[in-house]
């Protein structure tokens, strides 16, 4: 029998924002495909929880998104398991400092690969199935795509490329597939960041508070389910931080 529930693939789905998006789409009635690379324990636990709530509604796929072969195999496995694809969320990302005087080629390849190369080739591999369902793609960009973060020149450049890719794919895949992006602001702190630094950042945000993973998931869900005439847009979910 054909799978009648809509299916979403979320890359980097095991933890943090990715895991919350999985939960939000599942609550909205979607079947969810969780991509992971190394975080199998967390991804498997979340998949078991969701399948306990609703049978045959969550699946795991593993891939190193730096490998085009593994990307193609991931999409084949997904279709074999679910029969369709309605939404792709390119969420997987690496993030760390690369000051100009110490950055190296390995850093460049890793950050460009996860933040720009992977979304391009995952979107390419998924486009055929998304056209069948008149689906959509949502890219997780970053507010630093428009205003680079000091000491993060490679990451900021990669996200700027993803911003441009979002606009480009919206043209390339129209009219069958919509492509949009979400740029998170201050949502989750780096694990080693001090409370004093965090408080200072919040004070400079117009809404005077940190955002939540739910804020991001709700916006991604909106773009996927309620925005039939929106494409090529990147929405900043940042409490107004980009204004200052």
HELIX and SHEET records of a PDB file:
HELIX    1   1 UNK A   16  UNK A   27  1                                  12    
HELIX    2   2 UNK A   40  UNK A   53  1                                  14    
HELIX    3   3 UNK A   68  UNK A   82  1                                  15    
HELIX    4   4 UNK A  105  UNK A  112  1                                   8    
HELIX    5   5 UNK A  113  UNK A  117  3                                   5    
HELIX    6   6 UNK A  118  UNK A  133  1                                  16    
HELIX    7   7 UNK A  143  UNK A  145  5                                   3    
HELIX    8   8 UNK A  153  UNK A  172  1                                  20    
HELIX    9   9 UNK A  195  UNK A  203  1                                   9    
HELIX   10  10 UNK A  213  UNK A  225  1                                  13    
HELIX   11  11 UNK A  241  UNK A  243  5                                   3    
SHEET    1   A 7 UNK A  58  UNK A  62  0                                        
SHEET    2   A 7 UNK A  31  UNK A  36  1                                        
SHEET    3   A 7 UNK A   7  UNK A  10  1                                        
SHEET    4   A 7 UNK A  87  UNK A  90  1                                        
SHEET    5   A 7 UNK A 136  UNK A 140  1                                        
SHEET    6   A 7 UNK A 178  UNK A 184  1                                        
SHEET    7   A 7 UNK A 234  UNK A 237  1                                        
END                                                                             
